[in-house]
Amino acid sequence: MGAQLRVYKRRIKSVTATKKITKAMEMIAASRIIKAQRQVAASTPYATELTRAVTAVATGSNTKHPLTTEAASPTRAALLLVTSDRGLAGGYSANVIKAAERLTERLRGEGKEVDTYVVGRKGVAYYAFRERAVAQSWGGFTDNPTYQDAKTVAAPLIAAVQRDTAEGGVDELHIVFTEFESMLTQTPVANRLLPLRLDEDPSAEAVGKPEALPLFEFEPSAEGVLDALLPRYVESRIYNALLQAAASKHAATRRAMKAATDNAGELIKTLGRLANAARQAEITQEISEIVGGSSALADANAGSEK
């Protein structure tokens, strides 16, 4: 076997092994998407109704609660960025990081300092490589987040909102994550969680009339209800964002691994054609050598007979 043919065979063997790995990863990601979709569907109604309840309390009372009242001159904002712990997901983490960078630039353009909180090792590595400060970071659970993970992330953010800006607190809380729309579409979005936008009805459809908010009686007081509800509101919204991001990441992984598997298949076909051409060239050369040797032997025999 010629040297060139051995090279092609080694490459075909290597690419075939890679194709098996990417195919297995595609199947694993596809199986995880189903579970992630169910979790998103289960958590979204709770987050929506809790948001409506908080909005109803805030609009149905004259209470000036720090978590629902706009600061006269906001000077500091917290930004929570949700990325992935792992790669092999195409541009998933890069796209959401770009969205966070755009939001950061906009907030700084408004004269606000930005404290960045990061979920996911990819985001942490991004800021560490650029030697940019991160207020706090978390990782290790982005593929399958739980409500306890959301509470862990929400705790320092709620505390920062409740503190005065002179003591390191913030006036606003923003979150940037990837929203799962379908198996083919995942969109980075930036939402402001706090202060709550009271002019927005979270239950309104994209088109049509918004629903009227229900009327509530507050016991012991509207402020006490807000104190109890708002931490749950932040936790539920962060939990829903973590689940949306997990489903988006699995979909992006599946898409990337399918593309890698297809590319590996095409490369195997190309290498197979090259290997066949090399084999045919070797056979042609061997036939030519045999014919040449036979002709030389015949000429030698003819010369000896003379």
C-alpha positions in Angstrom: 0.0 0.0 0.0 1.3 3.4 -1.0 2.1 6.2 1.5 -0.6 8.5 0.1 -3.3 5.7 0.4 -2.3 5.0 4.0 -2.7 8.7 4.8 -6.2 8.8 3.4 -7.2 5.6 5.3 -5.9 7.0 8.6 -7.9 10.3 8.0 -11.1 8.3 7.1 -10.7 6.3 10.3 -10.2 9.4 12.4 -13.1 11.3 10.9 -15.4 8.3 11.3 -14.6 8.2 15.0 -15.3 11.9 15.3 -18.6 11.4 13.4 -19.7 8.8 15.9 -19.0 11.1 18.8 -20.8 14.1 17.3 -23.8 11.9 16.4 -24.0 10.6 20.0 -23.8 14.2 21.4 -26.5 15.3 19.0 -28.8 12.5 20.3 -28.0 13.4 23.9 -28.8 17.1 23.3 -32.0 16.2 21.5 -33.2 14.0 24.5 -32.4 16.8 26.9 -34.3 19.5 25.0 -37.6 17.7 25.7 -37.1 17.8 29.4 -36.0 21.4 29.3 -39.0 22.4 27.2 -41.3 20.9 29.8 -39.6 22.7 32.6 -39.9 26.0 30.7 -43.6 25.4 30.0 -44.2 24.5 33.7 -42.4 27.6 35.1 -43.6 30.3 32.8 -47.2 30.5 34.0 -46.0 30.8 37.7 -43.6 33.6 36.8 -46.2 35.4 34.8 -48.9 35.2 37.4 -46.5 36.2 40.2 -45.5 39.2 38.1 -49.1 40.2 37.6 -49.7 39.9 41.4 -46.8 42.1 42.2 -47.9 44.6 39.6 -51.4 44.6 41.0 -50.2 45.3 44.5 -47.9 48.1 43.3 -50.6 49.7 41.2 -53.4 49.2 43.6 -51.8 51.0 46.5 -50.0 54.2 47.1 -47.0 52.5 48.7 -43.6 53.7 47.5 -41.7 50.5 47.7 -38.0 50.7 46.8 -38.3 47.7 44.5 -41.2 49.2 42.4 -40.3 52.8 42.5 -38.1 54.4 39.9 -35.1 56.2 41.3 -35.1 59.9 40.5 -31.5 59.8 39.1 -30.4 56.2 38.8 -26.6 55.9 39.0 -25.9 52.2 39.3 -27.3 49.0 37.7 -26.7 45.3 38.2 -26.6 43.1 35.1 -27.1 39.3 35.3 -25.6 37.4 32.3 -26.6 33.8 31.7 -24.2 31.8 29.6 -23.2 28.1 29.4 -20.7 26.0 31.4 -19.7 24.1 28.2 -18.9 24.8 24.6 -19.8 22.8 21.4 -22.9 24.9 21.0 -22.1 27.1 18.1 -22.4 30.8 18.8 -24.8 30.3 21.8 -22.6 31.9 24.5 -21.0 34.4 22.1 -24.3 35.8 21.1 -25.7 36.3 24.6 -22.4 37.9 25.7 -22.6 40.4 22.7 -26.2 41.3 23.9 -24.8 41.9 27.4 -22.1 44.1 26.0 -24.6 46.2 24.1 -26.7 46.6 27.2 -23.7 47.5 29.2 -22.7 50.2 26.7 -26.2 51.6 26.7 -26.4 51.8 30.5 -23.0 53.4 30.7 -24.1 55.9 28.0 -26.9 56.8 30.4 -24.4 57.6 33.1 -24.8 54.5 35.2 -22.2 52.2 36.6 -22.7 48.6 35.9 -22.0 45.6 38.2 -21.9 42.4 36.3 -23.0 39.1 37.7 -22.3 36.0 35.5 -23.9 32.5 35.4 -21.9 30.0 33.4 -18.2 29.2 33.0 -18.1 30.6 29.4 -19.1 34.0 30.6 -16.7 33.9 33.5 -13.8 33.0 31.2 -14.8 35.8 28.8 -14.5 38.5 31.5 -11.4 36.8 33.1 -9.5 36.8 29.8 -10.2 40.5 29.4 -9.3 41.2 33.1 -12.7 42.8 33.7 -14.2 42.7 37.2 -17.2 40.5 37.9 -19.2 41.2 41.1 -20.1 37.5 41.5 -20.3 34.4 39.4 -21.8 30.9 39.5 -21.4 27.7 37.4 -21.9 24.0 37.2 -25.7 23.9 36.9 -26.5 25.6 33.5 -27.4 22.4 31.8 -30.0 21.4 34.4 -30.8 24.3 36.7 -33.0 24.0 39.8 -35.1 26.5 41.7 -32.5 26.3 44.5 -29.9 27.5 42.0 -32.2 30.4 41.1 -32.5 31.3 44.8 -28.7 31.2 45.2 -28.3 33.6 42.2 -31.1 35.9 43.2 -30.0 36.4 46.9 -27.1 38.8 46.3 -29.0 40.6 43.5 -32.0 41.3 45.8 -29.6 42.4 48.5 -27.9 44.8 46.1 -31.2 46.3 45.1 -32.3 46.8 48.7 -29.0 48.6 49.7 -28.4 52.2 49.2 -26.1 53.1 46.3 -23.7 54.7 48.7 -23.2 51.3 50.3 -22.7 49.5 47.0 -26.3 49.0 46.2 -27.9 49.4 42.7 -31.0 51.2 41.4 -31.8 48.7 38.6 -31.6 45.0 37.9 -31.3 43.7 34.4 -31.0 40.1 33.1 -29.6 38.9 29.7 -30.3 35.4 28.6 -31.2 33.3 25.6 -34.9 32.9 25.1 -36.1 29.6 23.6 -38.5 30.1 20.8 -38.3 26.9 18.9 -35.9 24.1 18.0 -34.4 26.3 15.3 -34.7 29.8 16.9 -33.1 31.0 20.2 -32.8 34.7 20.7 -30.7 36.6 23.2 -32.9 39.0 25.1 -32.3 41.7 27.7 -35.0 42.4 30.3 -35.2 44.8 33.2 -36.5 43.0 36.3 -36.3 45.8 38.9 -37.8 48.3 39.4 -40.9 46.6 38.0 -42.3 48.4 34.9 -45.9 49.0 36.1 -47.0 50.2 32.7 -46.5 46.8 31.2 -49.0 44.0 31.6 -47.1 40.7 31.7 -50.2 38.7 30.7 -51.0 40.7 27.6 -50.7 39.0 24.3 -48.5 40.3 21.5 -51.6 41.5 19.8 -55.0 42.3 21.2 -56.2 44.0 24.4 -54.3 43.5 27.7 -56.2 41.8 30.5 -57.4 43.9 33.5 -55.4 43.3 36.6 -57.3 41.7 39.5 -58.2 43.7 42.6 -56.6 42.6 45.9 -57.0 43.4 49.6 -53.7 43.7 51.4 -53.1 42.2 54.8 -51.3 43.4 56.9 -50.2 46.1 54.4 -49.3 46.6 50.8 -45.6 47.2 51.8 -45.6 43.9 53.8 -47.0 42.1 50.8 -44.4 43.6 48.5 -41.6 42.7 50.9 -42.8 39.1 50.7 -43.7 38.9 47.0 -40.8 40.7 45.3 -38.0 38.2 46.3 -40.2 35.4 45.0 -40.8 37.5 41.8 -37.0 37.8 41.2 -36.4 34.2 42.0 -39.1 33.0 39.6 -38.0 35.2 36.8 -34.4 34.2 37.2 -35.4 30.5 37.4 -37.5 30.8 34.2 -34.5 32.6 32.5 -32.1 29.7 33.5 -34.5 27.2 32.1 -35.0 29.1 28.9 -31.2 29.4 28.6 -30.7 25.6 29.3 -33.3 24.7 26.6 -31.6 27.1 24.1 -28.2 25.7 24.9 -29.3 22.1 24.3 -31.0 23.2 21.0 -27.8 25.0 19.9 -25.7 22.0 20.8 -28.0 19.7 18.8 -27.8 22.0 15.8 -24.0 22.3 16.0 -23.4 18.6 16.5 -25.8 17.8 13.5 -23.8 20.2 11.3 -20.5 18.6 12.5 -21.9 15.1 11.8 -23.0 16.1 8.3 -19.7 17.8 7.6 -17.9 14.6 8.8 -20.0 12.5 6.5 -19.2 14.8 3.5 -15.5 14.7 4.4 -15.5 10.9 4.6 -17.0 10.8 1.1 -14.4 13.1 -0.2 -11.5 11.2 1.4 -13.0 8.0 0.1 -12.9 9.3 -3.5 -9.3 10.5 -3.0 -8.4 7.1 -1.6 -10.0 5.3 -4.5 -8.1 7.6 -6.9 -4.9 6.8 -5.1 -5.6 3.1 -5.2 -6.3 3.2 -8.9 -3.1 5.2 -9.5 -1.2 2.5 -7.6 -2.8 -0.3 -9.6 -2.1 1.6 -12.9 1.5 2.0 -11.9 1.8 -1.7 -10.9 0.3 -2.7 -14.3 2.6 -0.4 -16.1 5.6 -1.8 -14.2 4.5 -5.4 -15.0 4.0 -4.6 -18.7 7.3 -2.8 -18.8 9.1 -5.6 -17.1 7.4 -8.2 -19.4 8.4 -6.1 -22.5 12.0 -5.8 -21.2 12.2 -9.6 -20.5 10.8 -10.3 -24.0 13.3 -8.0 -25.6 16.1 -9.7 -23.6 15.0 -13.1 -24.6 14.8 -12.1 -28.3 18.3 -10.6 -28.1 19.8 -13.8 -26.6 18.2 -16.0 -29.3 20.0 -14.0 -32.0 
